[in-house]
Amino acid sequence: MVLVVLVIGNAALLFCLATRPAPADNYVAQQRVATATVSPTPAAVPVPAVPSAAEAPASSLLAVYGDGYAAGNEQGGLGNAGWPALLAAQTRAELALHAVPRAGYAAAGTTGQTFLDLVRTAPVPDATVTLVVGSRNDMNEDVGQVQQNAADTISRIRSQAPATAVVIVGPVWPGGNVPASVLAVRDAVRDAAVAAGVTFVDPLVEGWFTEGVGLIAGDGVSPNDAGHAYLAGMLELYLPADGR
């Protein structure tokens, strides 16, 4: 009789051990697995993030050749604050910048290069748009040489980048009293652009910096960061709408 009671008691104990709840850690693990296998509801489906304009991939290539106005300096326009970088960002373009302070079509810059030299040594064959901007630095050069070099610069750009849209921007002068020598440079560059059948932009006629309050640095020549932002906005108006 005693033996029977012991057998029954052991069997009952084994039954209780086999059916008690699992420890807490195993419970949590089971719940995580269960949750991971359930299909998410429509509200829970992750939506891909839409890239901002700054994060969006470049859709074109912008080549810029110029002088100190394009290169920027300690007065303003260095790096991403410069109008070339701002213009590229505004138009979602990759930027290829080649600019030398004091350079022009005939004037040699601080590296000894003219615009023509820059185009020769730093071609951008895949450029969607090519901008050449300037230059007031040619004001003491022979205007005939300026016009010839401007024509050669345009011709070289076209030969190196046949599909690019060429935009020639004349010299920029802050204030309204533009020297006759700068007007003569403007005329020479304009005539070369017109003869080549490319877009010419005249900042002097447009009066870009006639009222340059807050846009020109203390040296009276260089655009500050606000001036570079202003230039980027003005130049964007003259770029081809379709990038060509």
C-alpha positions, 0 to 999 in steps of 0.5 A: 500500500505504501509503495502504491502511494509513493508511485502515485505521488511521484507521478503527480510531481512529474506531471506538475514539473512538465506543465509549469510555465516557462521561465521569463527569458524564454517567454520574451524570446518566444514573443519576439519571434512571434512578432517578427513573423507577423506581417506588418499592417499597411501603417507599419510598412516603412516608407523610403525617405525622399532625398532633399535637393541637397542629397539628390544625385547630380543631374548635370555637370557645370563647368566654370572658368573665371577669375577671383569672382569665381575663386572667392577669397577671404572677403567671401565666397570660399568653398560652398559659400561661393557662387559656383558651388551655390549655383551647382547646388541650385541646379542639382549639378556637379561642379567643375571649377577652374578659376584663378584670381587676376586672370582674364582672357588676355590677363595672366592670373596669379598662376600665370594662366589666362582663361584660354590657358585654363580651358586648354589645360583643364577641359571638361568634356562631359560638361552640360553647361560651361560658364566663362565669367569675366573679366575686369582684369583685362582692362589694361590689356589690348582689346583686340587680343581680348576679343581674339582670346575670347573667340579662341576660348569659345572655340576650344570649349566647343572642340573639347565638349561638343555637347555643352551649352556655352554661356559667356558672362562679361566683366562685373563691376561694383557701382555705377561708374564703370571705366571706359576700359572695362566697357571696351573689354565688355564689348570685345567679349560680347562681340566674340560671343555673338560671332560664335553664336553663344549666349552672352550675359552683360552684368554691366547693362543689367546693373548687377552691382549698381546698388551693391549695398551689403553685397560687396566686401570692405575692399570695394571689389570682392563680393561677400558671401551675400554677394556670392549668393546674389550672383548665383541667383542672377546667373541661374536665370541665364542657364538653359532651362533643360540643362542644354 
